Amino acid sequence: ADWIKGYEVVYECIYYWNTIVFVKVIPLSVVVTLDFLMARKLLRADNKRQRFRSENQTSKESRRVTWIVIAVAAIFSLVEIPITVILILWTLSMVHDKMYVSEVQLGELSVIFNIIIYISFPCILFLYCLMSKKFRKHLPCGTLQLILVRKFRLTPPESIETEC
């Protein structure tokens, strides 16, 4: 576009800083804070529960689901933080016109961490499948259900459909 000629670097800096702040740092901060608070509350509740030794099936399932949410948030945070740092280094390099890390290294690290992010998605799905009977029950593909039931000896849902 003609209106941006001569202002490409300014535009890129504004774009990347907005991405860093509003897409990476603020959501990651919220996720990490809520994850920490939820884990702390769950651990306190577990300590109280152990003192009174009163457990039933619904409280076990509820705790399990809460731990799944904590684990998913932790995995999300662990894989997103490195890519955020790379984006910050890249933007600082543009703003200060000084390379903190070479452009080739930043590109290679970016590819590696993006691959790690892509690998984390099926890991999260697998975590859900291992931990939640209700999630397994409602999986759309019966083949995956059969694999999980047979291979990992998980409790089978009431009806396993073999069509995807």
PyMOL commands that set and color helices and strands:
alter all, ss='L'
color gray80, all
select helices_A, chain A and resi 2-4+8-52+57-96+103-131+133-137+142-152
alter helices_A, ss='H'
color red, helices_A
deselect
rebuild
show_as cartoon
